[in-house]
Amino acid sequence: MEEPVDSWQVEYDAIDADPAEARAVDVAVTSALLQASAETVEAYTVAAARGEEPAQWRRASLVSNQVLRLTAEELRALTEQVHDLLRPTATGSGTTPPRAPGSCTPPCASPLSRRARSPRRGTPGRARPATLSGMTHSESELDAFGEWERAAWETRAAPYARSLGDLTRGSVPALLDAARVAAGSRVLDVGTGPGFVALAAAARGAAVTAVDQSTAMVAIARDAGVDAVTGSATQLPVPHGGFDALVAGYLLNHLPRPEAAVAEFARVLVPGGRLAMTVWDSPDANPSLGLVGPVVTGLGIRGAVPPGPDSQRFADEGQVRTLLAAWQDVEVQHVRWSVEVEPGAWFDAVADSAPRTGAVLAEARPDQRAQARERYVEVARSSYGGAGGRVELPAGAVLLSATRP
Ligand SMILES: C[S@@+](CC[C@H](N)C(=O)[O-])C[C@H]1O[C@@H](n2cnc3c(N)ncnc32)[C@H](O)[C@@H]1O
């Protein structure tokens, strides 16, 4: 699980610019991408300041932040170009997007074409592989992100086991059905965490092996009675072709190289074996976690999370089909359920369990964290309030399944 914090806030740290300037350019570029009118830009900007920007705006903002990996000079030049693009749509009502300071005397060099010719600063001579989402990261960034994830789960295993199972268990029956797990199936559960999926598969009579790279998670899963071993999703410590089904609940978005993991999954499945994985749906479709993101993002804390793949890319069916292009019978389903919680306690549970959200909140001052918590409780109660201050939060996952050729 890991959707609450959007990666756009992380991207700001990669640029040589004043954060206010970067934000101004972000707004300008995002507006251009959406071809938004001045009124729409104003409405979206106001909503974004409240942490309530529409998903469409947030997605365009993610794209614009790729553009923002530029020098301050390039940013200024780009700002001029984008403002030129936007001018015809302005209504003269004073609602044009904020202007970044500085200017460029035309003709300005195109920062985009310059960028396309040279690798990113800080990674001289290294090709930047494109991820499925179109965002690019160097090999060393991907390695650093993977190591950061590994270390994060060591400290978050216990709180995750205590509270997040109440949420993730909701999608387990659909996951096991998609993998056609039944009595006698040989099942591998990758990224088992505390073993919620593995235990449910065993309850169906399957012979289950579980793998997780966190030793803390493996210890918890073993205590729960799971046959769990420590290992990486991209180098599974199991033989070729030993499994009829491979399941992975909320693992994919934590991987720096999901393509490598999926190739490894094919290695350990028998021909005709089933693969089923869940990822969190977009925040709009998954308020159980999606409500936390804007509140935490609104704190404006940068740099807590290293650059890494877009945590929401597999909520997009096109990205799933690209990832599983070599597989047969690829299916994408949307699973819906709900979880009833006390919102303050739920905010704390997510903060303690989710690496990215937790890392951002760990940088917050106590008063900032308290303010974010209060805001979260207010939003959750006003949207999903029930009896006694508890809330029933809708949950949504994307379930990907396929057959090994
Ligand atoms: C969000 S938890 C999911 C736990 C469980 N499957 C569930 O559905 O609740 C993600 C788990 O994947 C593990 N994980 C992350 N990256 C991994 C990797 N590269 N190889 C193996 N496990 C990994 C983490 O340690 C963590 O236990």
The ligand as an SDF file (V2000), in Angstrom:
LIG
                    3D

 27 29  0  0  0  0  0  0  0  0999 V2000
    2.0500   -3.0000    1.3010 C   0  0  0  0  0  0  0  0  0  0  0  0
    2.8330   -4.3770    1.9530 S   0  0  0  0  0  0  0  0  0  0  0  0
    1.7280   -5.6600    1.4320 C   0  0  0  0  0  0  0  0  0  0  0  0
    1.6100   -6.7670    2.4180 C   0  0  0  0  0  0  0  0  0  0  0  0
    0.5480   -7.8150    2.1130 C   0  0  0  0  0  0  0  0  0  0  0  0
    0.7940   -8.4860    0.8490 N   0  0  0  0  0  0  0  0  0  0  0  0
   -0.8480   -7.2490    2.1430 C   0  0  0  0  0  0  0  0  0  0  0  0
   -1.5830   -7.4810    1.1670 O   0  0  0  0  0  0  0  0  0  0  0  0
   -1.2300   -6.6010    3.1110 O   0  0  0  0  0  0  0  0  0  0  0  0
    4.1700   -4.5870    0.8290 C   0  0  0  0  0  0  0  0  0  0  0  0
    5.1340   -5.6660    1.2380 C   0  0  0  0  0  0  0  0  0  0  0  0
    6.0210   -5.8960    0.1460 O   0  0  0  0  0  0  0  0  0  0  0  0
    7.3300   -6.0920    0.6650 C   0  0  0  0  0  0  0  0  0  0  0  0
    8.2700   -5.7280   -0.3910 N   0  0  0  0  0  0  0  0  0  0  0  0
    8.5300   -4.4920   -0.8760 C   0  0  0  0  0  0  0  0  0  0  0  0
    9.4430   -4.5630   -1.8480 N   0  0  0  0  0  0  0  0  0  0  0  0
    9.7810   -5.8690   -1.9770 C   0  0  0  0  0  0  0  0  0  0  0  0
   10.6770   -6.5750   -2.8180 C   0  0  0  0  0  0  0  0  0  0  0  0
   11.4180   -5.9400   -3.7240 N   0  0  0  0  0  0  0  0  0  0  0  0
   10.7750   -7.9150   -2.6860 N   0  0  0  0  0  0  0  0  0  0  0  0
   10.0110   -8.5620   -1.7610 C   0  0  0  0  0  0  0  0  0  0  0  0
    9.1550   -7.9450   -0.9370 N   0  0  0  0  0  0  0  0  0  0  0  0
    9.0450   -6.6140   -1.0300 C   0  0  0  0  0  0  0  0  0  0  0  0
    7.3990   -5.1910    1.8720 C   0  0  0  0  0  0  0  0  0  0  0  0
    8.4260   -5.5830    2.7480 O   0  0  0  0  0  0  0  0  0  0  0  0
    6.0010   -5.3320    2.4370 C   0  0  0  0  0  0  0  0  0  0  0  0
    5.9450   -6.3750    3.3550 O   0  0  0  0  0  0  0  0  0  0  0  0
  1  2  1  0
  2  3  1  0
  2 10  1  0
  3  4  1  0
  4  5  1  0
  5  6  1  0
  5  7  1  0
  7  8  2  0
  7  9  1  0
 10 11  1  0
 11 12  1  0
 11 26  1  0
 12 13  1  0
 13 14  1  0
 13 24  1  0
 14 15  1  0
 14 23  1  0
 15 16  2  0
 16 17  1  0
 17 18  1  0
 17 23  2  0
 18 19  1  0
 18 20  2  0
 20 21  1  0
 21 22  2  0
 22 23  1  0
 24 25  1  0
 24 26  1  0
 26 27  1  0
M  CHG  2   2   1   9  -1
M  END
$$$$
